[in-house]
């Protein structure tokens, strides 16, 4: 194996360990507010409520689409 290749792989290993060390030292602070004014821990409950409401709306729309598509199938014929 050429010496330059060995040095390049050693350099990659050193950079990887530096990245691991930095991720260990500088943890993510979930309480910190980001540039848009949103916090990490406070919004979890409100987002869950919004998602639950959206799921019921999606279910109602799929039921309406299924009902309308079954009406169309009554007069449908096969294509050749």
PDB file of N, CA, C and O in Angstrom:
ATOM      1  N   UNK A   1       0.851  -1.168   0.000  1.00  0.00           N
ATOM      2  CA  UNK A   1       0.000   0.000   0.000  1.00  0.00           C
ATOM      3  C   UNK A   1       0.904   1.241   0.000  1.00  0.00           C
ATOM      4  O   UNK A   1       1.838   1.319   0.797  1.00  0.00           O
ATOM      5  N   UNK A   2       0.641   2.186  -0.865  1.00  0.00           N
ATOM      6  CA  UNK A   2       1.484   3.383  -0.944  1.00  0.00           C
ATOM      7  C   UNK A   2       1.401   4.233   0.328  1.00  0.00           C
ATOM      8  O   UNK A   2       0.394   4.230   1.037  1.00  0.00           O
ATOM      9  N   UNK A   3       2.438   4.925   0.580  1.00  0.00           N
ATOM     10  CA  UNK A   3       2.545   5.737   1.801  1.00  0.00           C
ATOM     11  C   UNK A   3       1.526   6.873   1.811  1.00  0.00           C
ATOM     12  O   UNK A   3       0.972   7.194   2.863  1.00  0.00           O
ATOM     13  N   UNK A   4       1.274   7.482   0.661  1.00  0.00           N
ATOM     14  CA  UNK A   4       0.305   8.574   0.606  1.00  0.00           C
ATOM     15  C   UNK A   4      -1.104   8.080   0.932  1.00  0.00           C
ATOM     16  O   UNK A   4      -1.877   8.790   1.575  1.00  0.00           O
ATOM     17  N   UNK A   5      -1.432   6.888   0.498  1.00  0.00           N
ATOM     18  CA  UNK A   5      -2.748   6.325   0.811  1.00  0.00           C
ATOM     19  C   UNK A   5      -2.883   6.067   2.306  1.00  0.00           C
ATOM     20  O   UNK A   5      -3.936   6.320   2.890  1.00  0.00           O
ATOM     21  N   UNK A   6      -1.840   5.575   2.913  1.00  0.00           N
ATOM     22  CA  UNK A   6      -1.852   5.340   4.362  1.00  0.00           C
ATOM     23  C   UNK A   6      -2.028   6.642   5.129  1.00  0.00           C
ATOM     24  O   UNK A   6      -2.771   6.696   6.109  1.00  0.00           O
ATOM     25  N   UNK A   7      -1.348   7.684   4.687  1.00  0.00           N
ATOM     26  CA  UNK A   7      -1.492   8.983   5.340  1.00  0.00           C
ATOM     27  C   UNK A   7      -2.907   9.541   5.171  1.00  0.00           C
ATOM     28  O   UNK A   7      -3.458  10.143   6.093  1.00  0.00           O
ATOM     29  N   UNK A   8      -3.481   9.338   4.006  1.00  0.00           N
ATOM     30  CA  UNK A   8      -4.835   9.834   3.757  1.00  0.00           C
ATOM     31  C   UNK A   8      -5.850   9.115   4.638  1.00  0.00           C
ATOM     32  O   UNK A   8      -6.762   9.746   5.173  1.00  0.00           O
ATOM     33  N   UNK A   9      -5.702   7.805   4.792  1.00  0.00           N
ATOM     34  CA  UNK A   9      -6.638   7.074   5.650  1.00  0.00           C
ATOM     35  C   UNK A   9      -6.431   7.431   7.120  1.00  0.00           C
ATOM     36  O   UNK A   9      -7.396   7.473   7.884  1.00  0.00           O
ATOM     37  N   UNK A  10      -5.200   7.684   7.524  1.00  0.00           N
ATOM     38  CA  UNK A  10      -4.934   8.127   8.889  1.00  0.00           C
ATOM     39  C   UNK A  10      -5.566   9.491   9.133  1.00  0.00           C
ATOM     40  O   UNK A  10      -6.137   9.735  10.196  1.00  0.00           O
ATOM     41  N   UNK A  11      -5.465  10.373   8.153  1.00  0.00           N
ATOM     42  CA  UNK A  11      -6.088  11.696   8.260  1.00  0.00           C
ATOM     43  C   UNK A  11      -7.605  11.561   8.410  1.00  0.00           C
ATOM     44  O   UNK A  11      -8.208  12.256   9.228  1.00  0.00           O
ATOM     45  N   UNK A  12      -8.220  10.681   7.637  1.00  0.00           N
ATOM     46  CA  UNK A  12      -9.660  10.465   7.735  1.00  0.00           C
ATOM     47  C   UNK A  12     -10.048   9.934   9.113  1.00  0.00           C
ATOM     48  O   UNK A  12     -11.068  10.338   9.672  1.00  0.00           O
ATOM     49  N   UNK A  13      -9.239   9.033   9.656  1.00  0.00           N
ATOM     50  CA  UNK A  13      -9.517   8.502  10.986  1.00  0.00           C
ATOM     51  C   UNK A  13      -9.421   9.583  12.054  1.00  0.00           C
ATOM     52  O   UNK A  13     -10.245   9.633  12.967  1.00  0.00           O
ATOM     53  N   UNK A  14      -8.420  10.445  11.939  1.00  0.00           N
ATOM     54  CA  UNK A  14      -8.260  11.524  12.916  1.00  0.00           C
ATOM     55  C   UNK A  14      -9.443  12.487  12.855  1.00  0.00           C
ATOM     56  O   UNK A  14      -9.945  12.912  13.896  1.00  0.00           O
ATOM     57  N   UNK A  15      -9.888  12.832  11.663  1.00  0.00           N
ATOM     58  CA  UNK A  15     -11.040  13.725  11.511  1.00  0.00           C
ATOM     59  C   UNK A  15     -12.291  13.082  12.089  1.00  0.00           C
ATOM     60  O   UNK A  15     -13.102  13.765  12.714  1.00  0.00           O
ATOM     61  N   UNK A  16     -12.461  11.780  11.891  1.00  0.00           N
ATOM     62  CA  UNK A  16     -13.617  11.068  12.433  1.00  0.00           C
ATOM     63  C   UNK A  16     -13.612  11.108  13.958  1.00  0.00           C
ATOM     64  O   UNK A  16     -14.654  11.347  14.568  1.00  0.00           O
ATOM     65  N   UNK A  17     -12.470  10.880  14.578  1.00  0.00           N
ATOM     66  CA  UNK A  17     -12.403  10.906  16.038  1.00  0.00           C
ATOM     67  C   UNK A  17     -12.597  12.313  16.595  1.00  0.00           C
ATOM     68  O   UNK A  17     -13.153  12.477  17.680  1.00  0.00           O
ATOM     69  N   UNK A  18     -12.149  13.317  15.871  1.00  0.00           N
ATOM     70  CA  UNK A  18     -12.403  14.698  16.291  1.00  0.00           C
ATOM     71  C   UNK A  18     -13.901  14.984  16.249  1.00  0.00           C
ATOM     72  O   UNK A  18     -14.434  15.617  17.161  1.00  0.00           O
ATOM     73  N   UNK A  19     -14.585  14.524  15.199  1.00  0.00           N
ATOM     74  CA  UNK A  19     -16.031  14.721  15.094  1.00  0.00           C
ATOM     75  C   UNK A  19     -16.765  13.999  16.221  1.00  0.00           C
ATOM     76  O   UNK A  19     -17.708  14.544  16.793  1.00  0.00           O
ATOM     77  N   UNK A  20     -16.341  12.778  16.543  1.00  0.00           N
ATOM     78  CA  UNK A  20     -16.953  12.051  17.664  1.00  0.00           C
ATOM     79  C   UNK A  20     -16.761  12.798  18.983  1.00  0.00           C
ATOM     80  O   UNK A  20     -17.695  12.916  19.777  1.00  0.00           O
ATOM     81  N   UNK A  21     -15.553  13.300  19.210  1.00  0.00           N
ATOM     82  CA  UNK A  21     -15.259  14.026  20.437  1.00  0.00           C
ATOM     83  C   UNK A  21     -16.123  15.291  20.542  1.00  0.00           C
ATOM     84  O   UNK A  21     -16.664  15.588  21.607  1.00  0.00           O
ATOM     85  N   UNK A  22     -16.249  16.031  19.438  1.00  0.00           N
ATOM     86  CA  UNK A  22     -17.051  17.248  19.464  1.00  0.00           C
ATOM     87  C   UNK A  22     -18.520  16.950  19.703  1.00  0.00           C
ATOM     88  O   UNK A  22     -19.195  17.703  20.405  1.00  0.00           O
ATOM     89  N   UNK A  23     -19.027  15.865  19.130  1.00  0.00           N
ATOM     90  CA  UNK A  23     -20.435  15.521  19.370  1.00  0.00           C
ATOM     91  C   UNK A  23     -20.659  15.090  20.818  1.00  0.00           C
ATOM     92  O   UNK A  23     -21.759  15.249  21.348  1.00  0.00           O
ATOM     93  N   UNK A  24     -19.637  14.554  21.452  1.00  0.00           N
ATOM     94  CA  UNK A  24     -19.746  14.163  22.856  1.00  0.00           C
ATOM     95  C   UNK A  24     -19.653  15.385  23.771  1.00  0.00           C
ATOM     96  O   UNK A  24     -20.383  15.481  24.757  1.00  0.00           O
ATOM     97  N   UNK A  25     -18.763  16.307  23.445  1.00  0.00           N
ATOM     98  CA  UNK A  25     -18.566  17.490  24.290  1.00  0.00           C
ATOM     99  C   UNK A  25     -19.708  18.484  24.119  1.00  0.00           C
ATOM    100  O   UNK A  25     -20.239  18.991  25.107  1.00  0.00           O
ATOM    101  N   UNK A  26     -20.088  18.766  22.888  1.00  0.00           N
ATOM    102  CA  UNK A  26     -21.106  19.776  22.600  1.00  0.00           C
ATOM    103  C   UNK A  26     -22.443  19.090  22.340  1.00  0.00           C
ATOM    104  O   UNK A  26     -22.827  18.879  21.189  1.00  0.00           O
ATOM    105  N   UNK A  27     -23.140  18.749  23.401  1.00  0.00           N
ATOM    106  CA  UNK A  27     -24.453  18.096  23.295  1.00  0.00           C
ATOM    107  C   UNK A  27     -25.496  19.082  22.775  1.00  0.00           C
ATOM    108  O   UNK A  27     -25.289  20.294  22.825  1.00  0.00           O
ATOM    109  N   UNK A  28     -26.607  18.563  22.281  1.00  0.00           N
ATOM    110  CA  UNK A  28     -27.702  19.390  21.806  1.00  0.00           C
ATOM    111  C   UNK A  28     -28.548  19.805  23.002  1.00  0.00           C
ATOM    112  O   UNK A  28     -28.980  18.965  23.791  1.00  0.00           O
ATOM    113  N   UNK A  29     -28.782  21.115  23.129  1.00  0.00           N
ATOM    114  CA  UNK A  29     -29.617  21.637  24.203  1.00  0.00           C
ATOM    115  C   UNK A  29     -31.033  21.787  23.658  1.00  0.00           C
ATOM    116  O   UNK A  29     -31.305  22.694  22.871  1.00  0.00           O
ATOM    117  N   UNK A  30     -31.932  20.901  24.074  1.00  0.00           N
ATOM    118  CA  UNK A  30     -33.301  20.916  23.551  1.00  0.00           C
ATOM    119  C   UNK A  30     -34.121  22.059  24.114  1.00  0.00           C
ATOM    120  O   UNK A  30     -35.174  22.386  23.566  1.00  0.00           O
ATOM    121  N   UNK A  31     -33.662  22.681  25.205  1.00  0.00           N
ATOM    122  CA  UNK A  31     -34.400  23.800  25.789  1.00  0.00           C
ATOM    123  C   UNK A  31     -34.093  25.109  25.074  1.00  0.00           C
ATOM    124  O   UNK A  31     -34.798  26.098  25.278  1.00  0.00           O
ATOM    125  N   UNK A  32     -33.073  25.135  24.254  1.00  0.00           N
ATOM    126  CA  UNK A  32     -32.645  26.360  23.591  1.00  0.00           C
ATOM    127  C   UNK A  32     -33.621  26.745  22.490  1.00  0.00           C
ATOM    128  O   UNK A  32     -34.147  25.884  21.785  1.00  0.00           O
ATOM    129  N   UNK A  33     -33.860  28.047  22.347  1.00  0.00           N
ATOM    130  CA  UNK A  33     -34.765  28.562  21.324  1.00  0.00           C
ATOM    131  C   UNK A  33     -33.968  28.784  20.047  1.00  0.00           C
ATOM    132  O   UNK A  33     -32.867  29.334  20.080  1.00  0.00           O
ATOM    133  N   UNK A  34     -34.531  28.351  18.916  1.00  0.00           N
ATOM    134  CA  UNK A  34     -33.814  28.510  17.647  1.00  0.00           C
ATOM    135  C   UNK A  34     -34.070  29.887  17.043  1.00  0.00           C
ATOM    136  O   UNK A  34     -34.715  30.731  17.665  1.00  0.00           O
ATOM    137  N   UNK A  35     -33.568  30.113  15.836  1.00  0.00           N
ATOM    138  CA  UNK A  35     -33.671  31.431  15.211  1.00  0.00           C
ATOM    139  C   UNK A  35     -35.101  31.802  14.818  1.00  0.00           C
ATOM    140  O   UNK A  35     -35.372  32.968  14.530  1.00  0.00           O
ATOM    141  N   UNK A  36     -36.018  30.838  14.802  1.00  0.00           N
ATOM    142  CA  UNK A  36     -37.409  31.115  14.467  1.00  0.00           C
ATOM    143  C   UNK A  36     -38.261  31.329  15.710  1.00  0.00           C
ATOM    144  O   UNK A  36     -39.468  31.542  15.602  1.00  0.00           O
ATOM    145  N   UNK A  37     -37.647  31.274  16.887  1.00  0.00           N
ATOM    146  CA  UNK A  37     -38.363  31.503  18.133  1.00  0.00           C
ATOM    147  C   UNK A  37     -39.067  30.273  18.659  1.00  0.00           C
ATOM    148  O   UNK A  37     -39.919  30.387  19.540  1.00  0.00           O
ATOM    149  N   UNK A  38     -38.740  29.103  18.146  1.00  0.00           N
ATOM    150  CA  UNK A  38     -39.381  27.870  18.587  1.00  0.00           C
ATOM    151  C   UNK A  38     -38.453  27.117  19.515  1.00  0.00           C
ATOM    152  O   UNK A  38     -37.256  26.996  19.252  1.00  0.00           O
ATOM    153  N   UNK A  39     -39.018  26.603  20.618  1.00  0.00           N
ATOM    154  CA  UNK A  39     -38.239  25.815  21.548  1.00  0.00           C
ATOM    155  C   UNK A  39     -38.341  24.344  21.220  1.00  0.00           C
ATOM    156  O   UNK A  39     -39.157  23.949  20.387  1.00  0.00           O
ATOM    157  N   UNK A  40     -37.523  23.526  21.864  1.00  0.00           N
ATOM    158  CA  UNK A  40     -37.519  22.106  21.558  1.00  0.00           C
ATOM    159  C   UNK A  40     -38.524  21.302  22.349  1.00  0.00           C
ATOM    160  O   UNK A  40     -39.267  20.518  21.758  1.00  0.00           O
ATOM    161  N   UNK A  41     -38.583  21.462  23.669  1.00  0.00           N
ATOM    162  CA  UNK A  41     -39.428  20.619  24.502  1.00  0.00           C
ATOM    163  C   UNK A  41     -40.854  21.131  24.624  1.00  0.00           C
ATOM    164  O   UNK A  41     -41.766  20.328  24.819  1.00  0.00           O
ATOM    165  N   UNK A  42     -41.077  22.411  24.519  1.00  0.00           N
ATOM    166  CA  UNK A  42     -42.396  22.978  24.781  1.00  0.00           C
ATOM    167  C   UNK A  42     -43.411  22.675  23.683  1.00  0.00           C
ATOM    168  O   UNK A  42     -44.607  22.596  23.965  1.00  0.00           O
ATOM    169  N   UNK A  43     -42.972  22.504  22.450  1.00  0.00           N
ATOM    170  CA  UNK A  43     -43.884  22.358  21.321  1.00  0.00           C
ATOM    171  C   UNK A  43     -44.366  20.934  21.104  1.00  0.00           C
ATOM    172  O   UNK A  43     -45.243  20.721  20.267  1.00  0.00           O
ATOM    173  N   UNK A  44     -43.839  19.959  21.810  1.00  0.00           N
ATOM    174  CA  UNK A  44     -44.183  18.565  21.555  1.00  0.00           C
ATOM    175  C   UNK A  44     -45.664  18.278  21.789  1.00  0.00           C
ATOM    176  O   UNK A  44     -46.278  17.569  20.991  1.00  0.00           O
ATOM    177  N   UNK A  45     -46.245  18.799  22.844  1.00  0.00           N
ATOM    178  CA  UNK A  45     -47.648  18.517  23.155  1.00  0.00           C
ATOM    179  C   UNK A  45     -48.578  19.174  22.147  1.00  0.00           C
ATOM    180  O   UNK A  45     -49.555  18.556  21.724  1.00  0.00           O
ATOM    181  N   UNK A  46     -48.296  20.423  21.749  1.00  0.00           N
ATOM    182  CA  UNK A  46     -49.167  21.103  20.795  1.00  0.00           C
ATOM    183  C   UNK A  46     -49.081  20.458  19.420  1.00  0.00           C
ATOM    184  O   UNK A  46     -50.080  20.414  18.703  1.00  0.00           O
ATOM    185  N   UNK A  47     -47.911  19.957  19.036  1.00  0.00           N
ATOM    186  CA  UNK A  47     -47.775  19.293  17.741  1.00  0.00           C
ATOM    187  C   UNK A  47     -48.566  18.000  17.707  1.00  0.00           C
ATOM    188  O   UNK A  47     -49.154  17.663  16.679  1.00  0.00           O
ATOM    189  N   UNK A  48     -48.591  17.266  18.820  1.00  0.00           N
ATOM    190  CA  UNK A  48     -49.352  16.018  18.864  1.00  0.00           C
ATOM    191  C   UNK A  48     -50.831  16.294  18.683  1.00  0.00           C
ATOM    192  O   UNK A  48     -51.521  15.543  17.994  1.00  0.00           O
ATOM    193  N   UNK A  49     -51.328  17.362  19.291  1.00  0.00           N
ATOM    194  CA  UNK A  49     -52.747  17.703  19.140  1.00  0.00           C
ATOM    195  C   UNK A  49     -53.066  18.044  17.694  1.00  0.00           C
ATOM    196  O   UNK A  49     -54.101  17.629  17.172  1.00  0.00           O
ATOM    197  N   UNK A  50     -52.177  18.804  17.039  1.00  0.00           N
ATOM    198  CA  UNK A  50     -52.397  19.159  15.646  1.00  0.00           C
ATOM    199  C   UNK A  50     -52.392  17.928  14.757  1.00  0.00           C
ATOM    200  O   UNK A  50     -53.195  17.838  13.829  1.00  0.00           O
ATOM    201  N   UNK A  51     -51.516  16.991  15.016  1.00  0.00           N
ATOM    202  CA  UNK A  51     -51.424  15.781  14.205  1.00  0.00           C
ATOM    203  C   UNK A  51     -52.665  14.934  14.389  1.00  0.00           C
ATOM    204  O   UNK A  51     -53.173  14.386  13.411  1.00  0.00           O
ATOM    205  N   UNK A  52     -53.174  14.807  15.607  1.00  0.00           N
ATOM    206  CA  UNK A  52     -54.388  14.025  15.838  1.00  0.00           C
ATOM    207  C   UNK A  52     -55.561  14.624  15.092  1.00  0.00           C
ATOM    208  O   UNK A  52     -56.366  13.888  14.521  1.00  0.00           O
ATOM    209  N   UNK A  53     -55.678  15.953  15.083  1.00  0.00           N
ATOM    210  CA  UNK A  53     -56.751  16.614  14.350  1.00  0.00           C
ATOM    211  C   UNK A  53     -56.618  16.401  12.858  1.00  0.00           C
ATOM    212  O   UNK A  53     -57.617  16.221  12.161  1.00  0.00           O
ATOM    213  N   UNK A  54     -55.392  16.420  12.363  1.00  0.00           N
ATOM    214  CA  UNK A  54     -55.158  16.234  10.932  1.00  0.00           C
ATOM    215  C   UNK A  54     -55.500  14.811  10.514  1.00  0.00           C
ATOM    216  O   UNK A  54     -55.998  14.603   9.408  1.00  0.00           O
ATOM    217  N   UNK A  55     -55.245  13.826  11.375  1.00  0.00           N
ATOM    218  CA  UNK A  55     -55.561  12.440  11.034  1.00  0.00           C
ATOM    219  C   UNK A  55     -57.061  12.241  10.869  1.00  0.00           C
ATOM    220  O   UNK A  55     -57.484  11.503   9.979  1.00  0.00           O
ATOM    221  N   UNK A  56     -57.872  12.879  11.700  1.00  0.00           N
ATOM    222  CA  UNK A  56     -59.321  12.723  11.569  1.00  0.00           C
ATOM    223  C   UNK A  56     -59.809  13.374  10.281  1.00  0.00           C
ATOM    224  O   UNK A  56     -60.714  12.853   9.629  1.00  0.00           O
ATOM    225  N   UNK A  57     -59.221  14.505   9.909  1.00  0.00           N
ATOM    226  CA  UNK A  57     -59.613  15.162   8.661  1.00  0.00           C
ATOM    227  C   UNK A  57     -59.247  14.280   7.474  1.00  0.00           C
ATOM    228  O   UNK A  57     -60.027  14.158   6.529  1.00  0.00           O
ATOM    229  N   UNK A  58     -58.075  13.666   7.514  1.00  0.00           N
ATOM    230  CA  UNK A  58     -57.642  12.797   6.420  1.00  0.00           C
ATOM    231  C   UNK A  58     -58.559  11.582   6.316  1.00  0.00           C
ATOM    232  O   UNK A  58     -58.921  11.174   5.213  1.00  0.00           O
ATOM    233  N   UNK A  59     -58.940  10.998   7.457  1.00  0.00           N
ATOM    234  CA  UNK A  59     -59.837   9.847   7.433  1.00  0.00           C
ATOM    235  C   UNK A  59     -61.189  10.218   6.835  1.00  0.00           C
ATOM    236  O   UNK A  59     -61.745   9.448   6.052  1.00  0.00           O
ATOM    237  N   UNK A  60     -61.727  11.385   7.189  1.00  0.00           N
ATOM    238  CA  UNK A  60     -63.014  11.816   6.649  1.00  0.00           C
ATOM    239  C   UNK A  60     -62.931  12.016   5.140  1.00  0.00           C
ATOM    240  O   UNK A  60     -63.854  11.652   4.410  1.00  0.00           O
ATOM    241  N   UNK A  61     -61.817  12.599   4.670  1.00  0.00           N
ATOM    242  CA  UNK A  61     -61.673  12.829   3.234  1.00  0.00           C
ATOM    243  C   UNK A  61     -61.526  11.518   2.474  1.00  0.00           C
ATOM    244  O   UNK A  61     -62.068  11.382   1.377  1.00  0.00           O
ATOM    245  N   UNK A  62     -60.800  10.546   3.039  1.00  0.00           N
ATOM    246  CA  UNK A  62     -60.644   9.270   2.348  1.00  0.00           C
ATOM    247  C   UNK A  62     -61.964   8.520   2.296  1.00  0.00           C
ATOM    248  O   UNK A  62     -62.244   7.832   1.315  1.00  0.00           O
ATOM    249  N   UNK A  63     -62.784   8.644   3.344  1.00  0.00           N
ATOM    250  CA  UNK A  63     -64.103   8.014   3.317  1.00  0.00           C
ATOM    251  C   UNK A  63     -64.978   8.648   2.242  1.00  0.00           C
ATOM    252  O   UNK A  63     -65.715   7.947   1.549  1.00  0.00           O
ATOM    253  N   UNK A  64     -64.903   9.973   2.097  1.00  0.00           N
ATOM    254  CA  UNK A  64     -65.697  10.659   1.083  1.00  0.00           C
ATOM    255  C   UNK A  64     -65.230  10.270  -0.321  1.00  0.00           C
ATOM    256  O   UNK A  64     -66.053  10.078  -1.216  1.00  0.00           O
ATOM    257  N   UNK A  65     -63.929  10.155  -0.517  1.00  0.00           N
ATOM    258  CA  UNK A  65     -63.399   9.767  -1.826  1.00  0.00           C
ATOM    259  C   UNK A  65     -63.784   8.329  -2.137  1.00  0.00           C
ATOM    260  O   UNK A  65     -64.136   8.016  -3.275  1.00  0.00           O
ATOM    261  N   UNK A  66     -63.721   7.450  -1.141  1.00  0.00           N
ATOM    262  CA  UNK A  66     -64.093   6.063  -1.360  1.00  0.00           C
ATOM    263  C   UNK A  66     -65.572   5.949  -1.723  1.00  0.00           C
ATOM    264  O   UNK A  66     -65.939   5.135  -2.571  1.00  0.00           O
ATOM    265  N   UNK A  67     -66.414   6.748  -1.097  1.00  0.00           N
ATOM    266  CA  UNK A  67     -67.838   6.713  -1.411  1.00  0.00           C
ATOM    267  C   UNK A  67     -68.088   7.225  -2.829  1.00  0.00           C
ATOM    268  O   UNK A  67     -68.904   6.653  -3.552  1.00  0.00           O
ATOM    269  N   UNK A  68     -67.403   8.288  -3.235  1.00  0.00           N
ATOM    270  CA  UNK A  68     -67.625   8.824  -4.572  1.00  0.00           C
ATOM    271  C   UNK A  68     -67.058   7.899  -5.648  1.00  0.00           C
ATOM    272  O   UNK A  68     -67.620   7.808  -6.739  1.00  0.00           O
ATOM    273  N   UNK A  69     -65.958   7.216  -5.357  1.00  0.00           N
ATOM    274  CA  UNK A  69     -65.386   6.328  -6.356  1.00  0.00           C
ATOM    275  C   UNK A  69     -66.227   5.064  -6.515  1.00  0.00           C
ATOM    276  O   UNK A  69     -66.258   4.485  -7.601  1.00  0.00           O
ATOM    277  N   UNK A  70     -66.912   4.622  -5.453  1.00  0.00           N
ATOM    278  CA  UNK A  70     -67.764   3.450  -5.583  1.00  0.00           C
ATOM    279  C   UNK A  70     -69.003   3.773  -6.420  1.00  0.00           C
ATOM    280  O   UNK A  70     -69.543   2.901  -7.100  1.00  0.00           O
ATOM    281  N   UNK A  71     -69.453   5.042  -6.365  1.00  0.00           N
ATOM    282  CA  UNK A  71     -70.574   5.446  -7.214  1.00  0.00           C
ATOM    283  C   UNK A  71     -70.171   5.411  -8.681  1.00  0.00           C
ATOM    284  O   UNK A  71     -70.985   5.055  -9.533  1.00  0.00           O
ATOM    285  N   UNK A  72     -68.956   5.767  -8.987  1.00  0.00           N
ATOM    286  CA  UNK A  72     -68.492   5.775 -10.369  1.00  0.00           C
ATOM    287  C   UNK A  72     -68.311   4.364 -10.912  1.00  0.00           C
ATOM    288  O   UNK A  72     -68.483   4.134 -12.109  1.00  0.00           O
ATOM    289  N   UNK A  73     -67.969   3.427 -10.052  1.00  0.00           N
ATOM    290  CA  UNK A  73     -67.694   2.062 -10.495  1.00  0.00           C
ATOM    291  C   UNK A  73     -68.956   1.323 -10.927  1.00  0.00           C
ATOM    292  O   UNK A  73     -68.871   0.341 -11.665  1.00  0.00           O
ATOM    293  N   UNK A  74     -70.096   1.766 -10.491  1.00  0.00           N
ATOM    294  CA  UNK A  74     -71.354   1.079 -10.836  1.00  0.00           C
ATOM    295  C   UNK A  74     -71.593   1.065 -12.340  1.00  0.00           C
ATOM    296  O   UNK A  74     -72.033   0.053 -12.886  1.00  0.00           O
ATOM    297  N   UNK A  75     -71.310   2.167 -13.008  1.00  0.00           N
ATOM    298  CA  UNK A  75     -71.556   2.238 -14.448  1.00  0.00           C
ATOM    299  C   UNK A  75     -70.304   1.990 -15.277  1.00  0.00           C
ATOM    300  O   UNK A  75     -70.327   2.184 -16.493  1.00  0.00           O
ATOM    301  N   UNK A  76     -69.239   1.575 -14.664  1.00  0.00           N
ATOM    302  CA  UNK A  76     -67.976   1.416 -15.378  1.00  0.00           C
ATOM    303  C   UNK A  76     -67.942   0.102 -16.150  1.00  0.00           C
ATOM    304  O   UNK A  76     -68.544  -0.894 -15.748  1.00  0.00           O
ATOM    305  N   UNK A  77     -67.235   0.128 -17.249  1.00  0.00           N
ATOM    306  CA  UNK A  77     -67.026  -1.074 -18.046  1.00  0.00           C
ATOM    307  C   UNK A  77     -65.536  -1.281 -18.221  1.00  0.00           C
ATOM    308  O   UNK A  77     -64.750  -0.354 -18.026  1.00  0.00           O
ATOM    309  N   UNK A  78     -65.142  -2.488 -18.588  1.00  0.00           N
ATOM    310  CA  UNK A  78     -63.720  -2.777 -18.778  1.00  0.00           C
ATOM    311  C   UNK A  78     -63.239  -2.189 -20.088  1.00  0.00           C
ATOM    312  O   UNK A  78     -63.965  -2.145 -21.081  1.00  0.00           O
ATOM    313  N   UNK A  79     -62.005  -1.743 -20.062  1.00  0.00           N
ATOM    314  CA  UNK A  79     -61.382  -1.226 -21.285  1.00  0.00           C
ATOM    315  C   UNK A  79     -60.717  -2.365 -22.028  1.00  0.00           C
ATOM    316  O   UNK A  79     -60.266  -3.336 -21.421  1.00  0.00           O
ATOM    317  N   UNK A  80     -60.659  -2.247 -23.316  1.00  0.00           N
ATOM    318  CA  UNK A  80     -59.997  -3.263 -24.116  1.00  0.00           C
ATOM    319  C   UNK A  80     -58.683  -2.816 -24.622  1.00  0.00           C
ATOM    320  O   UNK A  80     -58.001  -3.568 -25.318  1.00  0.00           O
TER     321      UNK A  80
END
